[in-house]
């Protein structure tokens, strides 16, 4: 059965000249599609070209990661909507379509809040977090206008993120908290609003008992998986750079250790969930000959 890596960062593979190998290994591992996530204007055009080159296999998003919010962030945010609307219309958001021309983003993100990486100086941290909040509010407003799926980055700021999404008026059913790392109570806050949490290789870590409980509480019918490559490598490769192929390890672990069912059933359900959330066409393109 095939899987979808719903959140990866292909820029590092491209810069290192290892993208072709990473995609080949992903195919061999049964990954039928992946979504590479925009974080700043520096990677949007690159991801659009990768998606064009690998149409039907790689899709992409555009967004301003909270850790990319700095002085002058308003200009970067203003480019999000323009980039989206100026991308040639493809068929990414048309279920049942073909791969040809799929160069429009499939979601806005990742956007959100991050307290973990703030400066230690309180005044500077407060200033930058204020920028993050303003940029996040602006990103949510854009997403509401576009009516698109939204990929949320939340680290050390879950409550603030939820409150800002509530205030924005966006459709919660289009919202996914990527790399969900909270517990059952926080998951309940998302699910009662209609939002989603997706899970990385952290799920496989021995200490992640509360996270596994949160995944089970959300339920298989809402589960999505991701690598966040090159970060958060799952067992048994923890300590090495992550890559899209490794989403299979997370899926196999989740099937056996969290949900107690076959890998095939988990793969089929999580793939259907991802295709429905991101409005991806339901087809498996043939492998490209290199």
C-alpha positions in Angstrom: 0.0 0.0 0.0 1.1 3.5 -0.8 1.7 6.4 1.7 1.8 10.2 1.5 4.4 12.3 3.2 2.3 15.3 4.0 5.1 17.6 5.2 8.7 17.6 4.0 11.3 20.2 3.1 13.0 19.3 -0.1 15.2 22.4 -0.3 18.0 20.7 1.7 18.1 17.7 -0.7 18.0 20.0 -3.8 20.9 22.2 -2.4 23.0 19.0 -1.7 22.3 17.5 -5.0 20.6 14.5 -3.5 16.9 15.1 -4.5 16.8 12.5 -7.2 18.0 9.8 -4.8 15.7 10.8 -2.0 12.7 10.7 -4.3 13.7 7.3 -5.7 14.1 5.9 -2.2 10.7 7.3 -1.3 9.1 5.5 -4.3 10.8 2.3 -3.3 9.4 2.7 0.2 5.9 3.0 -1.1 5.5 6.8 -0.9 3.1 7.7 -3.7 3.1 11.4 -3.1 4.6 14.1 -1.0 4.1 17.7 -0.1 7.1 20.0 0.2 6.4 22.9 2.6 7.2 26.6 1.9 8.8 28.6 4.7 9.8 31.9 3.1 10.1 33.6 -0.3 13.5 31.9 -0.6 12.0 28.5 -1.3 8.6 29.1 -3.0 9.9 29.3 -6.6 12.2 26.4 -6.0 9.3 24.3 -4.8 7.1 25.3 -7.7 9.8 24.1 -10.1 10.3 20.8 -8.3 6.5 20.3 -8.4 6.5 21.1 -12.1 9.3 18.7 -12.7 7.7 15.9 -10.7 4.0 16.7 -11.4 1.7 14.2 -9.9 4.3 13.1 -7.3 5.4 16.3 -5.6 3.1 19.1 -4.5 4.0 22.2 -2.6 2.8 25.0 -0.3 3.7 28.6 0.3 3.9 30.3 3.7 6.0 32.4 6.0 7.4 30.2 8.8 7.4 32.0 12.2 11.1 31.6 12.4 11.4 33.4 9.1 9.5 36.4 10.5 11.9 39.3 10.9 12.1 43.0 10.3 10.4 43.8 7.0 8.2 40.7 7.3 5.3 42.6 5.8 6.8 42.6 2.4 7.4 38.8 2.5 3.8 38.2 3.6 2.4 40.4 0.9 4.2 38.2 -1.7 2.3 35.1 -0.5 -1.1 35.9 -2.0 0.5 37.4 -5.2 2.7 34.2 -5.6 -0.4 32.0 -5.1 -2.5 33.9 -7.6 0.3 34.3 -10.1 1.1 30.6 -10.1 -0.3 29.0 -13.3 -3.6 27.3 -12.5 -3.1 23.5 -12.2 -5.3 20.6 -11.2 -4.0 20.1 -7.7 -7.3 21.1 -6.2 -9.4 19.2 -8.6 -10.1 15.6 -7.4 -10.0 13.2 -10.2 -7.8 15.4 -12.4 -4.6 14.5 -14.1 -1.0 15.4 -13.1 -0.4 17.7 -16.1 0.1 21.3 -15.1 0.0 20.8 -11.3 2.0 23.9 -10.3 -0.4 25.8 -8.0 0.2 25.5 -4.2 -2.1 23.0 -2.4 -2.1 24.8 0.9 -0.9 28.0 2.7 1.8 27.3 5.2 3.6 26.7 7.2 2.4 29.7 9.3 2.1 30.0 13.0 3.9 30.8 16.2 7.2 29.6 17.7 8.3 30.5 21.3 11.1 27.9 21.3 13.4 29.7 19.0 12.9 33.2 20.5 16.0 35.2 21.8 16.7 34.8 25.5 16.5 38.6 26.1 12.9 39.2 27.2 12.4 42.5 25.4 13.7 41.2 22.1 11.7 38.0 22.5 8.5 40.0 23.1 9.2 42.2 20.0 9.8 39.2 17.7 6.8 37.3 19.1 4.7 40.3 18.3 5.9 40.2 14.7 5.0 36.5 14.6 1.5 37.2 15.9 0.9 39.9 13.3 2.3 37.8 10.5 0.2 34.8 11.6 -2.9 37.0 11.6 -2.1 38.2 8.2 -1.5 34.7 6.9 -4.8 33.5 8.3 -6.6 36.4 6.6 -5.0 35.4 3.3 -6.0 31.8 3.8 -9.6 32.8 4.5 -9.7 34.8 1.3 -8.3 31.9 -0.7 -10.4 29.3 1.1 -7.4 26.9 1.1 -6.0 24.3 3.5 -3.7 25.8 6.1 -0.6 24.1 7.6 0.1 25.4 11.1 3.5 25.5 12.9 2.9 25.7 16.7 5.8 25.3 19.1 5.4 26.5 22.7 2.3 28.5 21.6 -0.6 26.1 21.2 -3.1 28.1 23.1 -2.2 31.4 21.2 -2.4 29.6 17.9 -5.9 28.2 18.7 -7.2 31.5 19.9 -5.9 33.3 16.8 -7.4 30.7 14.4 -10.7 31.1 16.3 -10.6 34.8 15.9 -9.7 34.7 12.2 -12.9 33.0 11.0 -11.1 30.5 8.9 -12.8 27.1 8.4 -11.3 24.8 11.0 -11.8 21.8 8.8 -9.1 23.1 6.5 -6.6 23.4 9.4 -3.8 20.9 10.2 -1.3 21.4 13.1 1.8 19.8 11.5 4.2 17.9 13.8 1.6 17.6 16.5 3.5 17.2 19.7 0.9 18.0 22.4 -1.4 15.6 24.5 -4.9 14.4 24.5 -6.4 17.6 25.9 -4.9 19.7 23.1 -6.0 17.1 20.5 -9.5 17.4 21.9 -9.4 21.1 21.3 -8.6 20.6 17.7 -11.0 17.8 17.0 -14.0 19.5 18.6 -13.3 22.5 16.3 -12.9 20.2 13.2 -9.1 20.7 12.9 -6.4 18.0 12.4 -3.1 17.0 13.9 -0.5 15.2 11.7 2.3 13.1 13.2 6.1 12.8 12.6 8.7 10.3 13.6 8.4 11.6 17.2 5.5 9.1 17.4 8.1 6.3 17.4 10.2 7.6 20.2 10.1 5.6 23.5 9.2 8.7 25.6 6.3 9.8 23.4 3.6 8.0 25.4 1.4 11.1 25.6 1.7 11.7 21.9 0.7 8.2 21.0 -2.4 8.6 23.2 -3.2 11.9 21.4 -2.9 10.1 18.0 -5.2 7.4 19.2 -7.7 9.9 20.6 -7.8 11.7 17.2 -8.6 8.4 15.5 -7.5 6.6 12.4 -10.2 8.3 10.3 -8.4 11.7 10.8 -4.8 10.5 10.9 -2.1 12.0 8.6 1.6 11.3 8.6 4.6 13.3 7.7 8.4 13.2 8.0 9.2 17.0 8.4 12.4 15.8 6.7 15.3 16.4 7.1 14.3 16.7 10.8 12.7 14.4 13.4 13.9 11.1 12.0 11.9 8.1 13.2 13.2 5.0 14.8 15.2 3.0 13.8 17.1 5.7 12.0 17.0 8.4 14.8 20.2 10.4 14.8 20.5 10.4 11.1 19.1 12.9 8.6 15.4 12.2 7.9 14.0 11.7 4.4 10.6 11.1 2.8 11.1 7.3 2.5 11.2 7.1 6.3 7.5 8.0 6.7 7.0 4.2 6.2 8.7 3.5 9.5 6.3 5.9 11.3 3.3 4.3 9.5 4.4 0.8 10.4 4.9 1.8 14.0 1.5 3.5 14.2 -0.3 0.5 12.6 1.2 -2.0 15.0 1.9 -0.1 18.3 -0.8 2.6 18.3 -3.8 1.3 16.4 -3.3 -2.4 16.4 -4.1 -3.0 12.8 -2.5 -4.0 9.6 -0.1 -1.6 7.8 -2.2 -1.9 4.7 -5.3 -0.6 6.4 -3.4 2.3 8.1 -1.7 3.2 4.8 -5.0 3.2 2.8 -6.8 5.3 5.4 -4.1 7.9 6.0 -3.5 8.3 2.3 -7.3 8.9 1.7 -7.3 11.4 4.6 -4.4 13.3 3.1 -5.9 13.4 -0.4 -9.2 14.6 1.0 -7.6 17.3 3.2 -5.2 18.7 0.5 -7.7 18.0 -2.4 -5.1 15.8 -4.2 -6.2 13.9 -7.3 -6.7 10.2 -6.5 -4.2 8.5 -8.8 -0.8 6.9 -8.6 1.5 8.2 -11.4 4.1 5.8 -12.9 7.7 6.1 -11.7 9.8 8.4 -13.9 12.7 6.9 -15.8 16.0 8.6 -15.0 
